Amino acid sequence: MRSVAETIKAVRKYLKLTVWDLHVRTGLSTETIRKVESGMGQPYLSTVQTILDAMGCELKVVAKERDNA
């Protein structure tokens, strides 16, 4: 399973966007975007959501089924 960082970078490249393009679309610094994509630190969920929104993506949280054993 890909990490959030790997997924963000893969989607950005798939869309042929540069880090600068995301900076322009989000207002986040290029340094922040690079840190998120490299998995450095623990970005705020709002930062991740801002990047995903700029790429036309959404973040979904799905509960796992409980093992009733």
N, C-alpha and C positions, 0 to 999 in steps of 0.2 A: 504494500500500500504506500502510495506517495505521501510525503509530508505536505503540509499547507505551503511551505516555502517552495518545494519542488513543483507543486501544482501551479502556483502563481507564475513562476518563471516559465514553465512549459506552455501555459495558456498565452502569456505575453508573446513568446516567440512564435507560437502558432498564428497569432493575430498579426505578426510582423510589426509589433510595436517595440520601440526602444525604451530604455529606462527614462530617457528624456521625454518621450511621448507620454508616459505615465505621469511624470512630474507635471507636465502641462495640464493633463486631464484631472489630476487629483489635487495639485497644490502642495503635495508632499515633496520633501527634498529628495534629490537623486540618491543621496546617502541613505536615507530612511528606506527607500525602495530596495536598494541593493542589500541592506541589512536584512530586510524581510525575506528577500529571495534567497539569501545565503543561509537563512536559519539562525542568524546571530540574535541573541537576546530573546525576549518574549514580547512581541509587539502587542499593543492594545488590539482588542477585537475590532474596535472602530477603525483602526488603521488598515487592518486586513479587509474589512468591509468596504472601505473607501477605494482600495485598489481593485477589488473584485467588481464593484459598481462601475468603475471606469472602464473595465474590460467587458461589461455587459454580462457579468456572472453574478450568481448569488451564492450565499453560504447557507447550507442546510445542516441542521443538527437533528439527527435521527436517533431515537432511543433504541438501544439494543433490547432484544428479547431477553427476559430473565430466564435463567436456568433454574427451574423449580425443583431441582434435585435436593 
